[in-house]
Amino acid sequence: MDYQTFGQNLIDQFPKSRTIQGTLDGQVLWIKQAVPPKARIWHKLQRLAAWATRQAIFNVTVSDGGAKSLYAEAERLHDFKRRGFHVPDVLAVHDNMIVMTDAGPQLRAQLDREPSPEKRSTLLHAAMDAMSSLHRAGLAHGRPYMRDMTWDGEKIGFLDLEEDPAKVMPVTTAQARDIWIFLGAASRYARLKEDKKVFDEGLIAGLYNAYARGADPRTLKELRFFVDYISPARRILDQPLWWDKIGSDARQAVIINRCLEKQLNIASN
């Protein structure tokens, strides 16, 4: 059976699933379907912010969807692979699907199962090291959430490269955006077990400092701008009045920015 037939059979069985796992000739493969553009109200607000501030870091990076998005992602996967990064092999790409190899277990699932804070920290630092290597190679991920990375016991892998921020902003800006998003995802594992509204800021600070030691100064400058720009909103939300009313994602954003303001020596007025 060829890859296209294999993929189409899975799509026919699971038409509403974006990604589908299957086995062909004993090999685990993944099918990723084309989807319509993801533009939402948030993206309109983001475009407004980009226009108002004239700052590229606010540019919308959402994928165009459809076949164009699949071919673009396949090319990014090829590029990452050529540069030595652990990503799925693209076996076939068609207008409605990409057929890829398995790159290992999802990092987020492993972090969620791991009861030891020390072992979670080790995994997160491995992921940050991989992000540092990616950035030193002049690349940006675009959406570096823990669910978009893998860990096979030896190396971190990257998944879901459909968003290419370097197309709409300088690569150092895209890298600054990467780090803010990554730390936001990592902060999920900085919540204290006894009180999930309290965070271990030391974990976030440690990850940031591990990255900053070898980072491009231009990337850190872009990160500083972004953290400074949104710090007024952080200070508003970082109050007892709001803390119980905002969701976990907003709380994580508050914690990350508060921590980065300290690391970047941004004055709190």
C-alpha positions as CSV (number, residue, x, y, z in Angstrom):
1,M,0.0,0.0,0.0
2,D,1.4,3.4,-0.9
3,Y,1.5,6.3,1.7
4,Q,-1.3,8.3,0.1
5,T,-3.7,5.3,0.1
6,F,-2.7,4.5,3.7
7,G,-3.3,8.1,4.7
8,Q,-6.6,8.4,3.0
9,N,-7.9,5.2,4.6
10,L,-7.1,6.7,8.0
11,I,-8.7,10.1,7.1
12,D,-11.9,8.3,6.0
13,Q,-12.0,6.5,9.4
14,F,-11.3,9.6,11.4
15,P,-12.4,12.6,9.3
16,K,-12.5,15.0,12.3
17,S,-9.1,14.3,13.7
18,R,-6.3,16.7,12.7
19,T,-3.5,14.1,13.4
20,I,-4.0,10.4,13.1
21,Q,-1.6,7.6,14.1
22,G,-1.5,4.3,12.2
23,T,0.9,1.4,11.4
24,L,2.1,0.5,8.0
25,D,4.4,-2.6,7.5
26,G,5.2,-2.5,11.2
27,Q,6.2,1.2,11.2
28,V,4.3,3.8,13.3
29,L,3.3,6.7,11.0
30,W,1.3,9.9,11.5
31,I,-1.1,11.6,9.2
32,K,-1.7,15.3,9.5
33,Q,-4.7,16.7,7.7
34,A,-5.2,20.0,6.0
35,V,-7.5,22.4,7.9
36,P,-9.1,25.8,7.2
37,P,-7.3,28.9,8.4
38,K,-7.4,29.4,12.2
39,A,-8.0,33.1,12.2
40,R,-10.0,34.1,15.3
41,I,-11.1,37.2,17.1
42,W,-7.8,37.2,19.0
43,H,-5.9,37.4,15.8
44,K,-7.8,40.5,14.8
45,L,-6.9,42.1,18.1
46,Q,-3.3,41.0,17.6
47,R,-3.2,42.7,14.2
48,L,-4.5,45.8,15.8
49,A,-1.7,45.7,18.3
50,A,0.8,45.2,15.6
51,W,-0.5,48.2,13.7
52,A,-0.8,50.4,16.8
53,T,2.7,49.6,18.1
54,R,4.5,49.1,14.8
55,Q,6.3,46.2,16.6
56,A,6.8,43.0,14.6
57,I,6.6,40.8,17.6
58,F,2.8,41.3,17.6
59,N,2.4,40.2,13.9
60,V,0.0,37.3,13.5
61,T,1.8,34.0,12.7
62,V,-1.3,31.8,12.3
63,S,-1.0,29.4,9.4
64,D,-2.9,29.9,6.1
65,G,-4.4,26.5,6.4
66,G,-5.2,24.2,3.5
67,A,-2.7,22.6,1.1
68,K,-0.4,25.6,1.2
69,S,0.1,25.2,4.9
70,L,0.9,21.5,4.5
71,Y,3.6,22.0,1.9
72,A,5.1,24.9,3.9
73,E,5.3,22.7,7.0
74,A,6.8,19.8,5.1
75,E,9.5,22.2,3.8
76,R,10.3,23.4,7.3
77,L,10.5,19.8,8.5
78,H,13.0,19.1,5.7
79,D,15.0,22.2,6.6
80,F,15.2,21.3,10.3
81,K,16.2,17.7,9.4
82,R,19.0,19.0,7.1
83,R,20.3,21.1,9.9
84,G,20.5,18.1,12.3
85,F,17.4,18.6,14.4
86,H,15.2,15.7,15.5
87,V,11.9,16.0,13.6
88,P,9.7,13.5,11.9
89,D,10.7,12.3,8.4
90,V,8.3,13.5,5.8
91,L,7.4,10.4,3.7
92,A,4.8,12.1,1.5
93,V,2.9,15.3,1.2
94,H,-0.3,15.9,-0.7
95,D,-2.9,18.6,-0.9
96,N,-4.9,17.1,2.0
97,M,-2.2,15.4,4.2
98,I,1.4,15.0,5.3
99,V,2.6,11.4,6.0
100,M,5.3,11.4,8.7
101,T,7.3,9.0,10.8
102,D,7.0,8.9,14.6
103,A,9.5,11.2,16.4
104,G,9.0,9.8,19.8
105,P,6.7,10.3,22.8
106,Q,5.2,13.7,23.4
107,L,7.1,15.7,25.9
108,R,4.0,17.1,27.6
109,A,2.6,13.7,28.3
110,Q,5.8,12.6,29.9
111,L,6.0,15.8,32.1
112,D,2.4,15.3,33.2
113,R,3.2,11.7,34.3
114,E,6.4,12.5,36.0
115,P,5.9,13.0,39.8
116,S,9.4,14.2,40.6
117,P,9.9,17.9,40.4
118,E,13.7,17.3,39.9
119,K,13.1,15.0,36.9
120,R,10.6,17.4,35.4
121,S,13.2,20.2,35.7
122,T,15.7,18.0,34.0
123,L,13.4,17.4,31.1
124,L,12.5,21.1,30.8
125,H,16.2,22.1,30.8
126,A,16.8,19.5,28.0
127,A,14.0,21.1,26.1
128,M,15.5,24.6,26.7
129,D,18.9,23.4,25.5
130,A,17.3,22.2,22.3
131,M,15.6,25.6,21.9
132,S,19.0,27.3,22.4
133,S,20.5,25.0,19.7
134,L,17.7,25.8,17.4
135,H,18.1,29.5,17.8
136,R,21.9,29.4,17.4
137,A,21.2,27.8,14.0
138,G,19.2,30.9,13.0
139,L,15.8,29.2,13.3
140,A,12.7,29.7,15.3
141,H,10.0,27.1,16.2
142,G,6.9,29.3,16.2
143,R,4.8,27.4,18.7
144,P,7.1,25.7,21.2
145,Y,4.6,24.3,23.6
146,M,5.4,21.0,25.4
147,R,2.9,19.2,23.3
148,D,4.8,20.2,20.2
149,M,8.0,18.6,21.4
150,T,9.1,15.0,21.9
151,W,11.5,13.2,24.2
152,D,12.8,9.7,23.3
153,G,15.0,9.3,26.3
154,E,18.0,10.8,24.5
155,K,17.0,13.9,22.6
156,I,14.3,16.5,22.2
157,G,12.4,16.5,19.0
158,F,10.2,19.2,17.4
159,L,6.7,18.8,16.0
160,D,4.0,21.0,14.4
161,L,6.0,23.5,12.5
162,E,3.0,25.0,10.6
163,E,3.6,28.5,12.0
164,D,6.7,30.2,10.6
165,P,7.1,33.5,12.5
166,A,10.3,34.3,10.6
167,K,8.1,35.0,7.6
168,V,6.4,38.0,9.3
169,M,9.1,39.3,11.7
170,P,12.9,39.2,12.0
171,V,14.2,35.9,13.2
172,T,15.6,37.3,16.5
173,T,12.1,38.7,17.2
174,A,10.6,35.3,16.4
175,Q,13.1,33.7,18.8
176,A,12.2,36.2,21.6
177,R,8.6,35.2,21.0
178,D,9.6,31.5,21.2
179,I,11.2,31.9,24.6
180,W,8.2,33.7,26.1
181,I,5.8,31.0,24.8
182,F,8.2,28.2,25.9
183,L,8.4,29.6,29.5
184,G,4.7,30.0,29.6
185,A,4.3,26.3,28.7
186,A,7.0,25.4,31.2
187,S,5.3,27.4,34.0
188,R,2.6,24.7,34.1
189,Y,5.2,22.6,35.9
190,A,6.2,25.4,38.3
191,R,2.9,25.3,40.1
192,L,3.2,24.0,43.6
193,K,1.3,20.8,44.3
194,E,-0.2,22.1,47.6
195,D,-1.5,25.3,46.0
196,K,-1.7,25.4,42.2
197,K,-2.1,29.2,42.3
198,V,1.4,29.5,43.7
199,F,4.4,29.1,41.4
200,D,8.0,28.2,41.8
201,E,9.6,31.2,40.1
202,G,13.0,29.7,40.6
203,L,12.2,27.1,37.9
204,I,11.3,29.8,35.3
205,A,14.3,31.9,36.3
206,G,16.6,28.9,35.9
207,L,15.3,28.1,32.5
208,Y,15.6,31.7,31.3
209,N,19.2,32.0,32.6
210,A,20.2,28.8,30.9
211,Y,18.9,30.2,27.7
212,A,20.3,33.8,28.2
213,R,23.9,32.6,28.7
214,G,24.4,31.8,25.0
215,A,21.6,33.9,23.5
216,D,21.9,36.4,20.7
217,P,21.9,39.9,22.4
218,R,19.4,41.0,19.7
219,T,17.0,38.2,20.8
220,L,17.3,39.3,24.5
221,K,16.7,42.9,23.5
222,E,13.5,41.9,21.7
223,L,12.4,39.8,24.7
224,R,13.1,42.7,27.0
225,F,10.9,45.0,24.8
226,F,8.0,42.6,24.9
227,V,8.2,41.9,28.6
228,D,8.4,45.6,29.3
229,Y,5.6,46.4,27.0
230,I,3.1,44.1,28.6
231,S,4.2,44.7,32.2
232,P,1.5,47.3,32.9
233,A,-1.2,44.7,32.1
234,R,0.7,42.2,34.2
235,R,0.6,44.6,37.2
236,I,-3.1,45.1,36.8
237,L,-3.9,41.4,36.8
238,D,-1.3,40.6,39.5
239,Q,-3.6,41.6,42.2
240,P,-5.8,39.6,44.7
241,L,-8.9,41.2,43.1
242,W,-8.2,39.4,39.8
243,W,-6.1,36.4,40.8
244,D,-9.1,34.2,41.5
245,K,-11.0,35.4,38.5
246,I,-8.5,34.8,35.7
247,G,-7.9,31.4,34.2
248,S,-4.8,29.3,34.6
249,D,-3.3,30.5,31.2
250,A,-3.6,34.1,32.3
251,R,-2.1,33.3,35.7
252,Q,0.8,31.6,34.0
253,A,1.4,34.7,31.7
254,V,1.4,36.9,34.8
255,I,3.9,34.7,36.6
256,I,6.2,34.5,33.5
257,N,6.2,38.2,32.9
258,R,6.7,39.0,36.6
259,C,9.7,36.6,36.7
260,L,11.2,37.9,33.5
261,E,10.8,41.5,34.7
262,K,13.0,40.6,37.6
263,Q,15.5,38.7,35.4
264,L,15.7,41.6,32.9
265,N,15.8,44.3,35.6
266,I,12.7,46.0,34.4
267,A,11.5,48.5,37.0
268,S,8.1,48.0,38.4
269,N,6.3,51.3,38.7
